[in-house]
Structure formats: C-alpha cells, structure tokens
Amino acid sequence: VRCVQETGGEEKFDAYLFRKSQDGCWGDDVEIQALSEIYNRSVEIYAYEAKPLRTFHENQQIQEEPVRLSYYGRSHYNSIKNIGQEDIGLIKEPFGKVEDMALLLSNGRSQKSQLQQPLMGSSDKSDSVSYTHLT
C-alpha cells in the first residue's frame, strides 16, 4: 500500500504511519476524515469567517454537534466551541471502545471485499491503493 505525500512523492503506508507518529508531525485532511468517520461526527473547518471553509462527513445523518476546528496560517488547527457551551467531549463511550468498533467494522468490510474480488473477476490490486493529501 502506498500513499501520496504532501510533496507529491509516494511512501509505503507503514512509513506514513511511522512518520505521523513522530513528535512534531501534525495531522491533516487524511486524519480529519478518519476522525469524522470513526466517531461518526461531521467536522467543520473555519478560516477567517463565520461560514465553514470545508466540512468533512457532511452527508451523513448525524445528530451530534459537529467538531469545529479553526484553520490558520495554512498549517495549524485549533478546536472551537460556542461561547457558554458546556464542554461535553467528543464521545460518551469509554476510551478505546469506539475505536475498536470502527476497526472491527473496517476489517469486516475489507474481508467481504476480498472475498468478492475473485467473484467479480478483478485481480488483487492491494499494492496500488493510494491516499491523497488534499489542501
């Protein structure tokens, strides 16, 4: 599995994960999209105005308040909330439970897809999956 780096080059997925785990390496669109999907929350990005610049996971039927982030200087995000709003946190489940469930669902979809590939006549292209950094 390969992913496209911000510089336009490619790196193996394991190298990407290692790089992202290092101190000083910030998340970007890929991690924000993952956060929105894992926690089933839309994420609104604001920059210099009251209307969201971008929204992740916006087409889902979500009843929870969105996660709101401000984006400044083309490189930094801050969390934001309404003035006077109680800080209720992102999730109400015990730490790790939502993440474990998301991994189980993802693994199930992956296994189902792998089982269907031979039936559909497609070849194994698992090494050609790419992840694109969007700006």
Buried (B, 14 or more C-beta within 10 A) or exposed (E): EBBBBEEEEEBEEEEBEEEEEEEEEEEBBBEBBEBBBBBBBBBBBBBEEEEBEBBBBEEEEBEEBBBBBBBEEEEEBEEEEEEEEEEEEBBEEEEEEBEEEBEEEEEEEEEEEEEEEEEEEEEEEEEEEEBEEEE
